[in-house]
Amino acid sequence: MFGLGGSGKVAVQSLLAGGAMVAAWDDGEASRAAAAQAGVPLVDLTEADWSKFSSLVLAPAVPLTHPEPHWIVAKAKAAGVEIIGDIEIFARERAARLPDAPFIAITGTNGKSTTTALIAHILRFAGYDVQMGGNIGVAVLQLEEPALKRFHVVEMSSFQIDLTPTLAPTVGILLNVTPDHLDRHGTIENYARVKERLIGGADIAAISVDDRYCVDILKRRVAAQSAAVAFSAKNKLAPGYSMLGDEIVCANREGLAVKLGNLAGIGTLRGGHNAQNALAAVAAVREALAALGMPTDIDWQGALSSFGGLAHRMEELGNLGRVLFINDSKATNADSTEKALLSFPRDVYWILGGKPKDGGIETLAPYFAGITKAYLIGAATDAFAQSLDGKVAYERSGTLDAAVAAATRDASASAAGQPVVLLSPACASYDQFKNFEVRGDAFRALVAELPGITMRGRA
């Protein structure tokens, strides 16, 4: 086992409990020390006899191919040792013990976590036993074991898919493919091929048709005569799942449609991107239940309306008078921030910045007219100021606390019906915060300290 973060330590404990002989290592001295305190058997894999190993279980953050293979990967390949991840262990155990156990796997560039959480919520609302984990926060080997009426709902990043060669979920979901993690995959084409592998072994594939990469993947799936359903938040589909206004509908080939729920007024599912997430979730649950011979006539509207949303993803924090505060710290690239600006098309007081991604915010120019003022923080300040200059009023706040204070001041003075203070950075957080969660938590704490604020609860 190489990589002793949270999922790595869980994988070691799971393997030991299953009777495996484990040699674990990490490049970081602090990680090794923490693992040793947790009882993890440490072996220096730079000097180990690799002829004794059957498999290398690799943490997903460790480079497999790009920008170059990590030294541990080179050692494993030289010794002819397979390289897998913790979800592959789950997949093999399920296949060996209970291959019909319900398993829904979700991937995509954006929307994975919301879709995963919504699927789990719908199933729990309908009374099913649900285990949710993977990339969303709970290591898959920490979940309860597969059972015939227990649904495993697992979010998967491209890194995790790369390490799961026998992935075969009941339903596999592909939400979208846009440029991301190209430093780890080399090209967008390589990245798309990895994403496609999640649905490759699925009994049923639910695939969006709202970008060209996904359309091509769906065409290949259909050409292979493998079961697939399409969904679209942009176009009417027959057959498939799509939107009729705010209504989620499923149509057959003849165009006859059944209404499955209305998104109007559901703040946690605001915007076109969440329409895509909701379509994917409803399609996945409905197709999985049908495939497993379980009733599909559940209270879809009740399930959708009661969804509490996820932290840091267009999370409604609270109100200060007419001013609404939105925590969208998860928006680490312009594509994600675009969804927020589409959802709040006017009277926006926008906090942005951090460690910039390639392309910056140039693609967001069509939405600048709805931004009253921008507040720049972090390393991207100069580049973003240049992009906004002459188009959007802005100030160089530098830090998040200064930006919150300035945005609150200006939004409170606005005559708009509902001014919005929006943290949607379009940047990674690493210049000032450990991760986007820490950044979002800091924003929430700053908002909660505002005199007169009314904070909202979150499920």
C-alpha positions as CSV (number, residue, x, y, z in Angstrom):
1,M,0.0,0.0,0.0
2,F,1.4,3.4,-1.0
3,G,-0.1,6.6,0.2
4,L,-1.2,6.7,3.8
5,G,-3.9,9.4,3.9
6,G,-7.4,8.6,5.1
7,S,-8.4,6.1,2.5
8,G,-4.9,4.5,2.5
9,K,-5.0,3.8,6.2
10,V,-8.6,2.4,5.9
11,A,-7.4,0.2,3.0
12,V,-4.6,-1.2,5.1
13,Q,-6.9,-2.0,8.0
14,S,-9.4,-3.6,5.6
15,L,-6.7,-5.8,4.0
16,L,-5.3,-6.8,7.3
17,A,-8.7,-7.8,8.6
18,G,-9.2,-9.9,5.4
19,G,-6.0,-11.8,6.1
20,A,-3.7,-10.1,3.7
21,M,0.0,-9.5,4.3
22,V,0.5,-5.7,3.9
23,A,3.6,-3.6,3.5
24,A,2.7,0.1,3.7
25,W,4.7,3.2,2.8
26,D,4.4,7.0,2.1
27,D,6.8,9.6,0.9
28,G,5.9,11.9,3.8
29,E,7.5,11.4,7.2
30,A,4.6,12.9,9.0
31,S,2.2,10.5,7.2
32,R,4.3,7.5,8.1
33,A,4.5,8.5,11.7
34,A,0.7,8.9,12.0
35,A,0.2,5.6,10.2
36,A,2.6,3.9,12.6
37,Q,0.7,5.2,15.6
38,A,-2.5,3.7,14.0
39,G,-0.8,0.3,13.8
40,V,0.0,0.3,10.1
41,P,2.9,-2.1,9.2
42,L,5.5,0.1,7.6
43,V,8.0,-1.2,5.1
44,D,10.4,1.0,3.1
45,L,9.2,0.1,-0.5
46,T,12.3,1.7,-2.0
47,E,14.3,-1.3,-0.7
48,A,11.7,-4.0,-0.5
49,D,11.8,-7.3,-2.4
50,W,9.1,-6.7,-5.0
51,S,9.0,-10.4,-6.0
52,K,6.9,-11.0,-2.8
53,F,4.1,-8.6,-3.8
54,S,1.0,-9.5,-5.7
55,S,-0.5,-6.0,-5.9
56,L,0.3,-2.4,-5.3
57,V,-2.7,-0.5,-3.8
58,L,-2.1,3.1,-4.8
59,A,-3.7,6.2,-3.2
60,P,-5.5,8.1,-6.0
61,A,-3.5,11.3,-5.5
62,V,-0.2,9.6,-6.5
63,P,0.6,10.2,-10.2
64,L,0.0,7.1,-12.3
65,T,1.0,8.3,-15.8
66,H,1.3,12.1,-15.9
67,P,3.2,14.4,-15.7
68,E,5.4,11.3,-15.1
69,P,4.8,8.0,-13.2
70,H,5.6,8.2,-9.5
71,W,8.7,6.1,-8.6
72,I,6.5,3.6,-6.8
73,V,4.6,3.1,-10.1
74,A,7.8,2.5,-12.0
75,K,8.9,-0.1,-9.4
76,A,5.6,-2.0,-9.6
77,K,5.6,-2.1,-13.4
78,A,9.2,-3.3,-13.5
79,A,8.3,-6.1,-11.1
80,G,5.2,-7.0,-13.1
81,V,3.0,-6.1,-10.1
82,E,-0.6,-4.9,-10.8
83,I,-1.5,-1.4,-9.7
84,I,-5.0,-1.0,-8.2
85,G,-6.9,1.3,-5.8
86,D,-9.2,0.8,-2.8
87,I,-12.4,0.8,-4.9
88,E,-11.0,-2.1,-7.0
89,I,-10.8,-4.1,-3.8
90,F,-14.4,-3.3,-3.1
91,A,-15.3,-4.2,-6.7
92,R,-13.6,-7.6,-6.5
93,E,-15.1,-8.5,-3.2
94,R,-18.6,-7.6,-4.4
95,A,-18.1,-9.6,-7.6
96,A,-16.8,-12.6,-5.6
97,R,-19.4,-12.5,-2.9
98,L,-22.6,-10.8,-4.0
99,P,-22.4,-9.5,-7.6
100,D,-26.1,-8.6,-7.7
101,A,-25.8,-6.2,-4.7
102,P,-27.0,-2.7,-5.8
103,F,-24.1,-0.5,-6.8
104,I,-24.4,3.0,-8.4
105,A,-21.2,4.7,-9.5
106,I,-21.0,8.4,-10.5
107,T,-18.4,10.4,-12.3
108,G,-18.1,13.6,-14.4
109,T,-16.0,16.7,-14.3
110,N,-18.6,18.7,-12.4
111,G,-21.6,17.8,-10.3
112,K,-20.4,14.4,-9.0
113,S,-20.8,15.1,-5.3
114,T,-24.2,16.8,-5.6
115,T,-25.5,13.9,-7.8
116,T,-24.1,11.3,-5.5
117,A,-25.6,12.9,-2.4
118,L,-29.0,13.4,-4.2
119,I,-29.1,9.7,-5.2
120,A,-28.3,8.6,-1.7
121,H,-31.0,11.0,-0.4
122,I,-33.7,9.8,-2.8
123,L,-33.0,6.1,-1.9
124,R,-33.0,6.8,1.8
125,F,-36.2,8.9,1.4
126,A,-37.7,5.8,-0.3
127,G,-36.7,3.7,2.7
128,Y,-33.7,1.9,1.4
129,D,-30.4,1.0,3.2
130,V,-27.8,3.3,1.6
131,Q,-24.0,3.4,1.9
132,M,-22.4,6.5,0.3
133,G,-18.7,7.1,-0.1
134,G,-15.7,7.1,-2.4
135,N,-14.5,10.5,-3.6
136,I,-17.3,12.2,-1.6
137,G,-15.5,11.7,1.7
138,V,-15.9,8.3,3.3
139,A,-13.5,5.7,2.1
140,V,-15.3,2.9,0.3
141,L,-13.7,0.2,2.4
142,Q,-15.1,1.9,5.5
143,L,-18.7,1.4,4.3
144,E,-20.8,-1.6,5.4
145,E,-20.4,-4.6,3.1
146,P,-22.6,-5.3,0.1
147,A,-26.1,-6.8,0.7
148,L,-29.0,-7.6,-1.7
149,K,-31.1,-4.7,-0.5
150,R,-28.3,-2.3,0.4
151,F,-27.3,0.3,-2.2
152,H,-23.7,1.4,-2.4
153,V,-23.6,4.9,-4.0
154,V,-20.0,5.7,-4.9
155,E,-18.6,8.9,-6.3
156,M,-15.4,8.3,-8.4
157,S,-12.8,10.7,-9.6
158,S,-10.8,10.0,-12.8
159,F,-7.9,9.1,-10.6
160,Q,-10.0,6.4,-8.8
161,I,-11.4,5.1,-12.1
162,D,-7.8,4.7,-13.4
163,L,-7.1,2.3,-10.5
164,T,-10.3,0.2,-10.8
165,P,-10.0,-2.1,-13.8
166,T,-12.9,-4.5,-12.9
167,L,-15.5,-1.7,-12.2
168,A,-18.9,-3.1,-12.9
169,P,-21.7,-1.1,-11.2
170,T,-25.4,-1.8,-11.5
171,V,-25.8,1.7,-12.9
172,G,-22.9,3.9,-14.0
173,I,-23.4,7.6,-14.4
174,L,-21.4,10.0,-16.6
175,L,-22.5,13.6,-16.0
176,N,-20.1,15.6,-18.3
177,V,-16.6,15.9,-19.6
178,T,-14.8,19.3,-19.7
179,P,-11.1,20.0,-19.5
180,D,-9.8,19.3,-16.0
181,H,-6.8,17.4,-14.4
182,L,-5.0,17.5,-17.7
183,D,-1.7,17.6,-15.8
184,R,-2.6,14.1,-14.6
185,H,-4.0,12.7,-17.9
186,G,-2.0,14.6,-20.5
187,T,-4.9,15.4,-22.9
188,I,-8.7,15.9,-22.8
189,E,-9.0,12.8,-25.0
190,N,-7.1,10.7,-22.4
191,Y,-9.2,12.2,-19.6
192,A,-12.5,11.4,-21.5
193,R,-11.3,7.8,-22.1
194,V,-10.8,7.3,-18.3
195,K,-14.2,8.7,-17.6
196,E,-15.7,6.3,-20.1
197,R,-14.3,3.3,-18.3
198,L,-16.7,3.9,-15.4
199,I,-19.7,3.1,-17.6
200,G,-17.9,0.5,-19.7
201,G,-18.6,-2.4,-17.3
202,A,-22.0,-1.1,-16.0
203,D,-25.1,-3.1,-16.4
204,I,-26.9,0.1,-17.3
205,A,-25.1,3.4,-18.3
206,A,-26.8,6.7,-17.7
207,I,-25.1,9.3,-19.9
208,S,-25.6,13.0,-20.4
209,V,-25.8,14.2,-24.0
210,D,-25.0,17.9,-23.2
211,D,-21.3,17.8,-24.3
212,R,-19.7,16.3,-27.3
213,Y,-17.4,13.9,-25.4
214,C,-20.4,12.3,-23.7
215,V,-22.4,12.1,-26.9
216,D,-19.5,10.2,-28.5
217,I,-19.3,7.9,-25.5
218,L,-23.1,7.2,-25.7
219,K,-22.8,6.4,-29.4
220,R,-20.1,3.8,-28.7
221,R,-22.2,2.3,-25.9
222,V,-25.2,2.0,-28.2
223,A,-23.1,0.6,-31.0
224,A,-21.9,-2.1,-28.6
225,Q,-25.6,-2.9,-27.9
226,S,-25.1,-2.3,-24.2
227,A,-27.9,-1.0,-22.1
228,A,-27.9,2.8,-21.9
229,V,-30.2,5.7,-21.1
230,A,-29.6,9.3,-22.0
231,F,-30.4,12.5,-20.1
232,S,-30.2,16.2,-21.0
233,A,-30.9,19.5,-19.2
234,K,-30.7,21.3,-22.6
235,N,-32.7,19.2,-25.1
236,K,-35.9,17.2,-25.1
237,L,-35.2,13.5,-25.4
238,A,-37.4,10.6,-26.6
239,P,-36.4,8.2,-25.3
240,G,-34.6,9.6,-22.3
241,Y,-34.8,11.9,-19.3
242,S,-35.1,15.7,-19.8
243,M,-36.6,18.9,-18.6
244,L,-40.0,20.2,-19.5
245,G,-39.7,23.7,-18.0
246,D,-39.0,22.9,-14.4
247,E,-40.4,19.4,-14.6
248,I,-38.3,16.2,-14.9
249,V,-39.8,13.9,-17.4
250,C,-39.0,10.5,-18.8
251,A,-40.2,9.8,-22.4
252,N,-40.3,6.6,-24.4
253,R,-39.5,6.3,-28.1
254,E,-43.0,7.4,-29.0
255,G,-42.7,10.6,-27.0
256,L,-45.1,9.5,-24.2
257,A,-43.7,11.0,-21.0
258,V,-44.2,10.6,-17.3
259,K,-43.5,13.5,-14.9
260,L,-41.3,12.6,-12.1
261,G,-40.8,15.9,-10.1
262,N,-40.6,19.6,-10.3
263,L,-37.5,21.6,-9.4
264,A,-39.2,25.0,-9.1
265,G,-38.5,26.6,-5.8
266,I,-35.9,24.1,-4.6
267,G,-33.0,26.3,-3.6
268,T,-30.6,23.4,-3.2
269,L,-31.2,22.4,-6.8
270,R,-31.1,25.9,-8.4
271,G,-29.7,26.4,-11.9
272,G,-29.3,24.4,-15.1
273,H,-26.3,22.5,-13.8
274,N,-28.4,21.2,-10.9
275,A,-31.1,20.3,-13.4
276,Q,-28.5,18.0,-14.9
277,N,-27.6,16.6,-11.5
278,A,-31.2,16.0,-10.6
279,L,-31.9,14.3,-14.0
280,A,-29.0,12.0,-13.5
281,A,-30.0,11.2,-10.0
282,V,-33.6,10.4,-10.9
283,A,-32.5,8.4,-13.9
284,A,-30.0,6.4,-11.9
285,V,-32.4,5.6,-9.1
286,R,-35.3,4.7,-11.4
287,E,-33.3,2.6,-13.7
288,A,-31.6,0.8,-10.8
289,L,-34.8,0.0,-9.1
290,A,-36.4,-1.3,-12.3
291,A,-33.3,-3.5,-13.1
292,L,-33.5,-4.9,-9.6
293,G,-37.2,-5.6,-9.8
294,M,-38.0,-3.0,-7.1
295,P,-40.9,-0.5,-7.2
296,T,-40.2,2.7,-9.1
297,D,-43.4,4.6,-8.0
298,I,-41.7,6.4,-5.1
299,D,-42.5,10.0,-4.0
300,W,-40.0,11.7,-6.4
301,Q,-41.3,15.2,-5.5
302,G,-41.0,14.7,-1.8
303,A,-37.5,13.3,-2.2
304,L,-36.3,16.2,-4.4
305,S,-37.9,18.9,-2.3
306,S,-36.4,17.6,1.0
307,F,-32.8,17.5,-0.4
308,G,-30.7,19.6,1.9
309,G,-27.8,20.1,-0.5
310,L,-24.1,20.0,0.1
311,A,-21.7,22.4,1.8
312,H,-19.6,24.6,-0.5
313,R,-21.8,24.0,-3.6
314,M,-24.0,27.0,-4.1
315,E,-24.9,26.6,-0.4
316,E,-27.3,29.2,0.9
317,L,-25.7,30.4,4.1
318,G,-28.2,33.0,5.3
319,N,-29.6,36.5,4.9
320,L,-28.7,39.9,6.2
321,G,-31.9,41.8,5.5
322,R,-32.3,41.5,1.7
323,V,-28.7,40.3,1.1
324,L,-28.3,36.6,0.4
325,F,-24.9,34.9,1.0
326,I,-23.9,32.0,-1.2
327,N,-21.0,29.7,-0.5
328,D,-19.8,28.2,-3.7
329,S,-16.2,27.5,-2.6
330,K,-16.2,24.2,-4.6
331,A,-16.1,26.3,-7.8
332,T,-12.3,25.8,-8.4
333,N,-12.5,26.6,-12.1
334,A,-14.3,28.9,-14.4
335,D,-16.6,26.2,-15.7
336,S,-17.9,25.7,-12.2
337,T,-18.3,29.4,-11.5
338,E,-20.3,29.7,-14.7
339,K,-23.0,27.6,-13.2
340,A,-23.3,30.0,-10.2
341,L,-23.4,33.1,-12.4
342,L,-26.1,31.6,-14.5
343,S,-28.1,30.8,-11.4
344,F,-27.7,34.4,-10.1
345,P,-27.9,36.5,-13.3
346,R,-28.0,40.0,-11.6
347,D,-27.1,42.0,-8.5
348,V,-24.1,39.9,-7.7
349,Y,-21.3,40.9,-5.4
350,W,-18.7,38.4,-6.5
351,I,-15.7,37.2,-4.3
352,L,-13.2,35.4,-6.5
353,G,-9.5,34.5,-6.7
354,G,-7.0,32.0,-5.3
355,K,-4.6,29.9,-7.3
356,P,-5.7,30.3,-10.9
357,K,-6.4,27.6,-13.4
358,D,-5.4,27.8,-17.1
359,G,-7.6,30.2,-19.0
360,G,-8.5,32.2,-15.9
361,I,-12.0,33.8,-16.1
362,E,-12.0,34.9,-19.7
363,T,-14.8,32.5,-20.5
364,L,-17.0,34.2,-17.9
365,A,-17.1,37.5,-19.8
366,P,-20.7,36.9,-21.1
367,Y,-21.9,37.0,-17.4
368,F,-20.1,40.2,-16.3
369,A,-23.1,42.4,-16.9
370,G,-24.9,40.7,-14.0
371,I,-22.0,41.5,-11.6
372,T,-22.3,44.7,-9.7
373,K,-18.9,44.5,-8.2
374,A,-16.1,41.9,-7.8
375,Y,-13.7,41.4,-4.8
376,L,-10.3,39.9,-5.7
377,I,-8.3,37.7,-3.3
378,G,-5.2,35.6,-3.5
379,A,-2.6,34.9,-6.2
380,A,-5.0,35.5,-9.1
381,T,-5.6,39.1,-8.2
382,D,-3.5,40.8,-10.8
383,A,-4.6,38.5,-13.7
384,F,-8.3,38.7,-12.8
385,A,-8.0,42.5,-12.4
386,Q,-6.8,42.7,-15.9
387,S,-9.7,40.5,-17.1
388,L,-12.3,42.7,-15.3
389,D,-10.7,46.1,-16.1
390,G,-13.2,48.3,-17.9
391,K,-15.9,45.7,-17.7
392,V,-16.7,45.1,-14.0
393,A,-16.1,47.4,-11.0
394,Y,-13.7,45.6,-8.6
395,E,-11.4,46.1,-5.7
396,R,-8.3,44.2,-4.6
397,S,-9.4,42.8,-1.3
398,G,-6.4,40.5,-0.9
399,T,-7.9,38.3,1.8
400,L,-11.2,36.6,2.3
401,D,-12.1,38.5,5.5
402,A,-11.5,41.8,3.8
403,A,-13.6,40.7,0.8
404,V,-16.5,39.6,2.9
405,A,-16.5,42.9,4.8
406,A,-16.4,45.0,1.6
407,A,-19.0,42.9,-0.3
408,T,-21.4,43.0,2.7
409,R,-21.0,46.8,2.9
410,D,-21.7,47.3,-0.8
411,A,-24.5,44.8,-1.0
412,S,-26.3,46.2,2.0
413,A,-26.3,49.6,0.4
414,S,-27.8,48.2,-2.8
415,A,-31.4,49.0,-3.8
416,A,-31.8,45.6,-5.4
417,G,-34.5,43.3,-4.3
418,Q,-32.1,40.5,-3.4
419,P,-28.4,41.4,-3.7
420,V,-26.2,38.3,-3.6
421,V,-22.8,38.0,-2.0
422,L,-21.3,35.1,-3.9
423,L,-18.1,33.3,-3.0
424,S,-17.4,31.4,-6.3
425,P,-13.6,31.7,-6.6
426,A,-13.0,30.1,-10.1
427,C,-9.6,29.1,-8.5
428,A,-8.0,26.4,-6.4
429,S,-7.6,27.4,-2.8
430,Y,-4.0,26.3,-2.2
431,D,-2.4,29.8,-2.1
432,Q,-4.3,30.7,1.1
433,F,-6.2,27.7,2.3
434,K,-5.5,23.9,2.6
435,N,-8.5,23.0,0.4
436,F,-11.8,24.4,-0.8
437,E,-13.6,23.0,2.2
438,V,-11.4,25.0,4.6
439,R,-12.0,28.1,2.4
440,G,-15.8,27.6,2.4
441,D,-15.8,27.0,6.2
442,A,-13.9,30.2,6.7
443,F,-16.4,32.1,4.5
444,R,-19.3,30.6,6.5
445,A,-17.7,31.6,9.8
446,L,-17.2,35.2,8.6
447,V,-20.8,35.4,7.4
448,A,-22.0,33.9,10.7
449,E,-20.3,36.7,12.6
450,L,-22.1,39.5,10.7
451,P,-24.4,41.5,13.1
452,G,-28.0,40.8,12.3
453,I,-27.4,37.8,10.1
454,T,-29.9,35.0,9.9
455,M,-28.2,31.7,9.1
456,R,-29.9,28.8,7.5
457,G,-29.6,25.2,8.6
458,R,-28.3,22.5,6.3
459,A,-29.4,18.9,6.2
